[in-house]
Amino acid sequence: MNNYLILSVFLVLFAVFAFLGFWSSRFRKGDMSDIGEWALAGRRLGGYLAWFLVGADLYTAYTFIAIPELVYESGAVYFFAVPYVGLAFGVAMITMPRLWKVSKNKNYVTAVDMVKDRFNSSTLAILIALTGIVAELPYIALQIYGMQAVLTVMIGQLTSYNTTLITELSLIIAFVVLAAFTFTSGLRGATITAVMKDIIIFGSVIVIIILVPIYIGGFGHAFSSISAKPASYTSLAPLLLNAFISLSIMSALALYLYPHAINGVLSTNSTKRLRYSTALLPVYGVGLALLALFGILAYGSPAAMSLISKYGPVTVVPSLIYAEFPSWFIGIAFLGIFIGGLVPASIMAISQANLMTRNVVKVFKPSMDAKTEARLAKWFSVIFKFIALGFIFLISATYSLELQLIGGIIILQTLPAIFLGLYSDKLDKWSVGAGWAAGLIVGVFMVYYSNFVQFKYTTLKTSLFKFASPFGFLYIGLIALLVNLLIALVGSAIALKYRKNNPAKDAVKA
């Protein structure tokens, strides 16, 4: 294996990636001192570019690092990601065209802009904005773990000299480059680099899923290698069925509540193009299903198993690629996975910056002009990237899925304000705020209980149980959301009845 050829191919392609990131500021050139141009690419993306961009939001390190790793370790239960992605596109088809129309008509840059107007409440808007910002941080950190897994294998095979330090320095350099071209190019940079990223990833997945089974003796050989695993590995244990179903459904609802997914949606140039790009997104679902199988294929490759035992299960996909392919292909595939973490991180940081600037800071400085707003958003995007980068020094990569599941519990609590607020003007802002607070409190408490009490006594030591409630082992996000909805809807009904019975007071208040 020529490790220097791997590194050379990787670095050359990374240089191309960086060039595209900076050059893209000239693509459909607009005034980058306007936040709509910088953060939404002027709302001028067509169907195919929107498909690449939103796909980059979804096809992240979570897809090609966390899921294969967890299928490798725990088996069938982590195939929940396959149905969840399919369900998510249905949610998008129902909600996103309406959000796009409202946002276009009112010149909204974030979904929280809509929340502020619909509920006539800056306080509720700030709470929902901060929730989105916090929920994005573990998601960006998850991208970094994916990048770290690639560097761990590539650098570890190249040298044994202080590989941890070299890996961390490499990540910092990559994020400096990312922050620089995101600052100058905004969402255009993420869009153009997403095209490069997806071409490499799709090409790599197709090659791997065809050739690895040939190299190792077929899928049958890989599945026979796990014959000694317990029954809970190859099929769903009864206790996990509720968790599997509820997690799939809640993950589908959560996906298009994340600010980065909404940011990609609002950048399209029409609802027709948006529907078209959404209709094409199930292609990514097929790719995810194939990537999940990589966790099984690794068992059929002794060389991959040796690397995994050396570097850890988080390196399942990089180890499989390194073990079975020539150097030039390894360099290409590694670069695809690496920028597959960078591109989503860029979009996520942009969406966080939008929320912080428009829906938090601007509330306290309403006189802020457009240029100051855009400049502040650019700097916030840099800050959020490096806050997330700090996660790698604090939290082990073994908690990659936990980061995503925690983010899901948090972002689900914005559903009443965003999804229900999109369709109804009958909701009461105080009730929605109380529901949001109750949902977060219940979610945090149950995560604590499941991790430090319930998990100790379960015989199925899968990380999914850390997020399963004691009530039928349902995903904690579902329980928290139900509490949230109960308070928001019942409270709104009571408030509506009160206003009908007291029209004079309501008129004075208005």
Secondary structure, DSSP 8 states (H G I E B T S, - for coil): --HHHHHHHHHHHHHHHHHHHHHGGGTT---TTSHHHHHHGGG-B-HHHHHHHHHHHHSSHIIIIIHHHHHHHHGGGGGGHHHHHHHHHHHHHHHHHHHHHHHHHHT-SSHHHHHHHHHT-HHHHHHHHHHHHHHHHHHHHHHHHHHHHHHHHHHHHH--SSHHHHHHHHHHHHHHHHHHHHHHHTHHHHHHHHHHHHHHHHHHHHHHHHHHHHHHT-HHHHHHTTTTS-HHHHS--HHHHHHHHHHHHHHHHHHTTSHHHHHHHHTBS-HHHHHHHHHHTHHHHHHHHHHHHHHHHGGG-HHHHHHHHHH-GGGHHHHHHHHHS-HHHHHHHHHHHHHHHHHHHHHHHHHHHHHHIIIIIHHH-TT--HHHHHHHHHHHHHHHHHHHHGGGGTS-GGGHHHHHHHHHHHHHTTHIIIIIHHH-S---HHHHHHHHHHHHHHHHHHHHHIIIIIHHH-S---GGGGGB-TTTT-BHHHHHHHHHHHHHHHHHHHHHHHHHH-HHHHHHH-
